[in-house]
Amino acid sequence: MTPSTDTQIEALRVAKATQKEGQTKEQTKLIAQGIQKGIEQYKKQQKAKARERDKLKKKNIQTKNTSSEDVADISALTPSIIYKQHWLPWGIVIISWIGFGAYLTYGSVL
């Protein structure tokens, strides 16, 4: 069965299920045609949405790949920064603690 045949059968089934008393076969066929058009339009919209989602996924994948390549290129170009602390602040701290300890210990003598 082709998709349009499936759609026709589905539309006719729905039209018969919602058929009112006193409704002619021709009226039921017209309703089935309207339902069929609605189903086909819905399927077209869903296909268009699926294509749009696929495009967005591909675009996101491409941007992730290019951004990771850019980061790799940038990290290769820039030298790595190694933080090295200078000895002077620590030296001053140690000397001040020694001086404070000496003051507490020998301060009353001087």
C-alpha positions in Angstrom: 0.0 0.0 0.0 1.2 3.5 -0.8 1.0 6.2 1.8 -1.9 7.9 0.0 -3.8 4.6 0.0 -3.1 4.2 3.7 -4.3 7.7 4.3 -7.5 7.1 2.2 -8.3 4.0 4.2 -7.6 5.7 7.5 -9.7 8.8 6.5 -12.6 6.6 5.4 -12.5 4.6 8.7 -12.5 7.8 10.7 -15.4 9.3 8.6 -17.5 6.1 9.1 -16.8 6.1 12.8 -18.1 9.6 13.1 -21.0 9.2 10.7 -24.3 10.7 11.8 -27.7 9.2 11.3 -29.2 10.1 7.9 -25.9 11.0 6.4 -25.5 9.8 2.8 -22.6 7.9 1.4 -21.6 10.9 -0.7 -21.4 13.1 2.4 -19.3 10.5 4.2 -17.0 10.4 1.2 -16.6 14.2 1.2 -15.9 14.1 4.9 -13.3 11.3 4.3 -11.7 13.4 1.6 -11.4 16.3 4.0 -9.9 14.1 6.7 -7.5 12.7 4.1 -6.3 16.2 3.2 -5.9 17.0 6.8 -3.8 13.9 7.4 -1.6 14.6 4.4 -1.1 18.2 5.5 -0.2 17.0 9.0 2.3 14.5 7.6 3.9 17.2 5.4 4.2 19.5 8.4 5.8 16.8 10.5 8.3 16.0 7.7 9.2 19.7 7.4 9.7 19.9 11.2 11.9 16.7 11.1 14.0 18.2 8.3 14.4 21.4 10.3 15.4 19.5 13.4 18.0 17.5 11.3 19.4 20.8 9.9 19.7 22.2 13.4 21.4 19.0 14.7 23.9 19.1 11.8 24.6 22.8 12.4 25.1 22.2 16.1 27.5 19.3 15.4 29.4 21.5 12.9 29.7 24.3 15.4 30.9 22.0 18.1 33.5 20.5 15.8 34.8 23.9 14.6 34.8 25.3 18.1 36.8 22.3 19.4 39.2 22.7 16.5 39.6 26.4 17.3 40.3 25.7 20.9 42.9 23.1 19.9 44.5 25.6 17.5 44.5 28.4 20.1 46.0 26.1 22.8 48.7 25.0 20.4 49.6 28.7 19.6 49.6 30.1 23.1 52.3 28.9 25.5 51.0 27.3 28.6 51.2 29.6 31.6 52.9 28.2 34.7 52.3 30.2 37.8 55.4 30.5 39.9 55.3 32.3 43.2 58.0 34.7 44.1 60.0 33.9 47.3 60.0 37.5 48.6 56.5 37.5 50.2 57.1 34.2 52.0 60.5 35.4 53.1 58.9 38.5 54.7 56.2 36.4 56.4 58.8 34.1 57.9 61.1 36.9 59.0 58.1 38.8 60.6 57.1 35.6 62.5 60.7 35.1 63.8 60.7 38.7 64.8 57.4 38.5 66.6 58.5 35.3 68.3 61.7 37.0 69.4 59.8 40.0 70.7 57.5 37.8 72.8 60.4 35.7 74.1 63.1 38.4 74.6 61.0 41.6 74.5 60.8 42.1 78.2 64.6 41.7 78.5 65.5 44.4 76.0 
